[in-house]
Amino acid sequence: MFTDFNPSEEASRLVSWLKESCITKLKRDGGVIGVSGGLDSATVLQLAVNALGAERVIVAMLPDRDSSPDSAKLAEDMASRLGVRTVTRDITPALGGFGCYDARDNAVKQAVPDFDPVHDKFKIVLPQNLLEEASLNVFSAVVIKPDGKEIRRRLSPSQVNEIVAASNLKQRARMMTLYHEAERRNYAVIGTGNKNEHDLGFFVKYGDGGVDIQPIRHLFKTQVYALAKCIGVPDDIIQRPPTTDTYPADTTQEEFFYRLPFELLDGIWDAFEKKQSSEKIASSFNLTVEQVNNVIADIQNKQRTTEYLRLSPLVP
């Protein structure tokens, strides 16, 4: 898989491109990056430091009350190792003012009347049976009681919309803060989204999608892993399961959106883009043709239903 991808060459190309884009094209003095302790932001941070120098990069850590403490620690350790300045802004009060938590919790309570926002944790997930059947992307709420008991209920479209709209306030509040930190320094906001997130719609319009520079937007997640290893991103970040870090309960990106491990998803997707037949793809991954077609249909459905996110504002 990705036999034509050379991480070392790509790292060198991106370092040069980042410097040219930030300093020459945008005429900014440096870059601000929202760092979460995850693979993508750590990889972009390392690339930015290599391109601009540590003195021209700011790490912004923007937790809210649902954020994992591990996220902050990993981000702080990475910034310290690179000698980069950090800014921490807790966005919980702003989100409370926006009504984020109340709107979200009320929607969960509609689906699970026994949900107690004070003591229970919750997450929303998609069916994990993509290889078994061509099921729709229908979300369920999973409420986790203090004793570990789980209650799972299917969410109605209106409940999903309310939860997602409220949660998206987090990404938009973070982006407002990133631009505040960038503009006061004449810096650019450097984004951390990859191909999986951009092309399948796993981002928030004018939230984490609203940036000045997107250095890894063309890379599959598995390519980002290879790039991260090549440029020296710490193993504890590389080995951390990709998480949304959005809901009170731990939620992997596979549970919440992708429905498959990245190595399998990216391999099938890449082969499909290269015009390989479903039969050949199935043989390569020891799957049935039906399983491959289920994955391809899910990719196409996500691309189709999230196309509006990738559009520029419409004008007459």
KOLTORSE-953830 format. One line per field, with one value per residue (C-alpha): residue number from 1; residue in one letter; x, y, z. Coordinates in steps of 0.05 Angstrom, whole numbers, plus 5000, padded with zeros to 4 digits. Layout:
! residues N
nr c(NUM/...)
rest c(A/...)
u c(X/...)
v c(Y/...)
w c(Z/...)
//
This chain:
! residues 316
nr c(1/2/3/4/5/6/7/8/9/10/11/12/13/14/15/16/17/18/19/20/21/22/23/24/25/26/27/28/29/30/31/32/33/34/35/36/37/38/39/40/41/42/43/44/45/46/47/48/49/50/51/52/53/54/55/56/57/58/59/60/61/62/63/64/65/66/67/68/69/70/71/72/73/74/75/76/77/78/79/80/81/82/83/84/85/86/87/88/89/90/91/92/93/94/95/96/97/98/99/100/101/102/103/104/105/106/107/108/109/110/111/112/113/114/115/116/117/118/119/120/121/122/123/124/125/126/127/128/129/130/131/132/133/134/135/136/137/138/139/140/141/142/143/144/145/146/147/148/149/150/151/152/153/154/155/156/157/158/159/160/161/162/163/164/165/166/167/168/169/170/171/172/173/174/175/176/177/178/179/180/181/182/183/184/185/186/187/188/189/190/191/192/193/194/195/196/197/198/199/200/201/202/203/204/205/206/207/208/209/210/211/212/213/214/215/216/217/218/219/220/221/222/223/224/225/226/227/228/229/230/231/232/233/234/235/236/237/238/239/240/241/242/243/244/245/246/247/248/249/250/251/252/253/254/255/256/257/258/259/260/261/262/263/264/265/266/267/268/269/270/271/272/273/274/275/276/277/278/279/280/281/282/283/284/285/286/287/288/289/290/291/292/293/294/295/296/297/298/299/300/301/302/303/304/305/306/307/308/309/310/311/312/313/314/315/316)
rest c(M/F/T/D/F/N/P/S/E/E/A/S/R/L/V/S/W/L/K/E/S/C/I/T/K/L/K/R/D/G/G/V/I/G/V/S/G/G/L/D/S/A/T/V/L/Q/L/A/V/N/A/L/G/A/E/R/V/I/V/A/M/L/P/D/R/D/S/S/P/D/S/A/K/L/A/E/D/M/A/S/R/L/G/V/R/T/V/T/R/D/I/T/P/A/L/G/G/F/G/C/Y/D/A/R/D/N/A/V/K/Q/A/V/P/D/F/D/P/V/H/D/K/F/K/I/V/L/P/Q/N/L/L/E/E/A/S/L/N/V/F/S/A/V/V/I/K/P/D/G/K/E/I/R/R/R/L/S/P/S/Q/V/N/E/I/V/A/A/S/N/L/K/Q/R/A/R/M/M/T/L/Y/H/E/A/E/R/R/N/Y/A/V/I/G/T/G/N/K/N/E/H/D/L/G/F/F/V/K/Y/G/D/G/G/V/D/I/Q/P/I/R/H/L/F/K/T/Q/V/Y/A/L/A/K/C/I/G/V/P/D/D/I/I/Q/R/P/P/T/T/D/T/Y/P/A/D/T/T/Q/E/E/F/F/Y/R/L/P/F/E/L/L/D/G/I/W/D/A/F/E/K/K/Q/S/S/E/K/I/A/S/S/F/N/L/T/V/E/Q/V/N/N/V/I/A/D/I/Q/N/K/Q/R/T/T/E/Y/L/R/L/S/P/L/V/P)
u c(5000/5025/5088/5095/5097/5165/5158/5227/5218/5148/5174/5227/5177/5127/5179/5198/5125/5106/5161/5144/5069/5073/5129/5128/5057/5017/5071/5061/5116/5101/5047/4997/4975/4921/4954/4912/4963/4940/4979/4959/4972/5038/5061/5042/5076/5141/5137/5124/5183/5228/5203/5197/5239/5213/5215/5163/5113/5059/5024/4953/4921/4846/4813/4742/4711/4704/4777/4822/4879/4923/4913/4942/5001/5020/5014/5055/5109/5114/5118/5171/5213/5213/5223/5159/5119/5050/4984/4929/4857/4801/4741/4691/4662/4652/4617/4574/4554/4537/4492/4534/4529/4456/4432/4474/4455/4381/4383/4417/4365/4309/4338/4359/4313/4355/4416/4446/4494/4527/4546/4541/4587/4564/4587/4554/4575/4561/4548/4614/4589/4608/4641/4581/4526/4517/4485/4470/4508/4457/4482/4467/4479/4518/4508/4557/4534/4582/4580/4601/4532/4520/4454/4452/4395/4387/4384/4332/4358/4336/4372/4436/4431/4424/4483/4528/4509/4524/4589/4611/4612/4675/4712/4688/4706/4776/4784/4763/4816/4869/4857/4860/4928/4951/4927/4958/5026/5017/5019/4982/4935/4963/4911/4919/4866/4884/4852/4806/4777/4772/4747/4697/4671/4700/4711/4672/4661/4692/4717/4777/4767/4775/4850/4903/4948/4932/4998/4973/4904/4925/4952/4914/4917/4963/5010/5009/5031/5090/5108/5104/5152/5199/5205/5210/5141/5143/5119/5068/5032/5038/5012/4953/4886/4858/4802/4751/4763/4695/4647/4652/4664/4726/4708/4754/4749/4733/4673/4648/4657/4702/4675/4739/4813/4851/4898/4839/4798/4856/4880/4812/4801/4869/4860/4790/4818/4870/4814/4827/4768/4730/4753/4826/4818/4782/4838/4891/4857/4829/4758/4696/4675/4612/4653/4696/4634/4604/4666/4667/4593/4604/4662/4620/4560/4602/4633/4565/4529/4585/4601/4570/4625/4678/4643/4662/4604/4555/4550/4501)
v c(5000/5070/5042/5109/5148/5168/5199/5230/5263/5287/5316/5356/5380/5401/5439/5480/5490/5512/5564/5591/5592/5625/5676/5691/5681/5700/5748/5724/5725/5655/5605/5586/5513/5484/5423/5368/5315/5276/5250/5302/5365/5336/5321/5390/5422/5385/5405/5478/5481/5450/5501/5565/5553/5544/5619/5631/5579/5584/5522/5537/5488/5499/5449/5448/5409/5346/5344/5287/5307/5263/5311/5370/5330/5303/5372/5404/5351/5359/5435/5431/5382/5429/5493/5524/5577/5555/5590/5555/5580/5541/5551/5520/5588/5610/5545/5551/5621/5595/5542/5486/5437/5449/5440/5378/5345/5360/5324/5263/5263/5260/5194/5168/5197/5165/5206/5247/5300/5310/5238/5200/5202/5194/5190/5182/5126/5095/5021/4982/4929/4961/4899/4856/4899/4963/4998/5072/5122/5123/5149/5121/5153/5110/5132/5104/5101/5110/5034/5022/5001/5024/5046/5051/5085/5103/5178/5212/5259/5320/5295/5282/5351/5384/5345/5357/5431/5442/5403/5442/5504/5476/5476/5545/5573/5544/5574/5643/5637/5613/5672/5720/5692/5693/5763/5796/5769/5774/5698/5648/5595/5527/5472/5399/5365/5304/5274/5228/5287/5335/5289/5251/5312/5299/5372/5433/5488/5552/5511/5466/5473/5549/5559/5594/5534/5460/5422/5350/5355/5312/5255/5193/5180/5121/5166/5215/5158/5143/5217/5224/5166/5194/5264/5240/5251/5216/5144/5159/5205/5158/5099/5137/5115/5172/5204/5259/5285/5319/5280/5264/5190/5168/5161/5136/5165/5096/5090/5160/5166/5122/5053/5017/5016/5068/5017/4980/5042/5078/5017/5005/5078/5088/5027/5050/5119/5083/5049/4979/4932/4910/4839/4859/4900/4843/4795/4844/4851/4781/4807/4790/4834/4851/4876/4919/4948/4964/5005/5041/5057/5086/5129/5155/5168/5209/5248/5262/5283/5328/5362/5427/5432/5436/5489/5562/5610/5612/5677/5698)
w c(5000/4981/4948/4912/4978/5005/5074/5075/5007/5027/5092/5055/5004/5057/5098/5037/5018/5088/5091/5021/5036/5104/5094/5019/4996/5058/5084/5155/5208/5234/5249/5303/5310/5353/5384/5415/5431/5370/5311/5259/5301/5327/5255/5230/5290/5276/5202/5221/5268/5215/5165/5206/5268/5339/5352/5297/5319/5373/5402/5425/5472/5476/5523/5548/5606/5563/5541/5563/5610/5566/5508/5546/5573/5505/5473/5528/5524/5449/5453/5508/5469/5409/5450/5423/5461/5485/5498/5538/5535/5569/5525/5575/5597/5525/5507/5569/5546/5477/5509/5480/5538/5555/5482/5473/5538/5528/5461/5492/5547/5495/5470/5538/5591/5646/5625/5682/5654/5722/5736/5669/5609/5538/5466/5398/5351/5283/5269/5268/5220/5154/5127/5143/5112/5073/5133/5135/5177/5233/5300/5369/5436/5486/5558/5609/5681/5740/5751/5679/5654/5582/5553/5477/5440/5366/5355/5311/5256/5297/5358/5318/5288/5356/5386/5327/5321/5394/5391/5330/5373/5404/5338/5320/5388/5380/5311/5336/5390/5340/5295/5355/5373/5301/5282/5343/5320/5244/5242/5198/5225/5204/5199/5217/5175/5132/5069/5108/5147/5088/5033/5077/5114/5183/5199/5219/5167/5193/5252/5243/5168/5170/5166/5124/5108/5103/5096/5104/5072/5014/5058/5080/5155/5144/5104/5162/5208/5162/5158/5234/5244/5193/5224/5296/5327/5396/5399/5454/5406/5346/5387/5417/5388/5345/5385/5374/5445/5439/5484/5559/5544/5505/5431/5377/5307/5282/5329/5315/5240/5198/5219/5198/5218/5178/5146/5115/5098/5066/5027/4996/4982/4950/4906/4885/4867/4825/4786/4812/4807/4868/4853/4854/4917/4951/4934/4961/5028/5036/5033/4993/4935/4974/5033/4988/4954/5023/5040/4973/4979/5048/5023/4965/5010/5059/5002/4971/5035/5059/4993/5018/5071/5017/4975/4976/4991/4934/4896/4841)
//
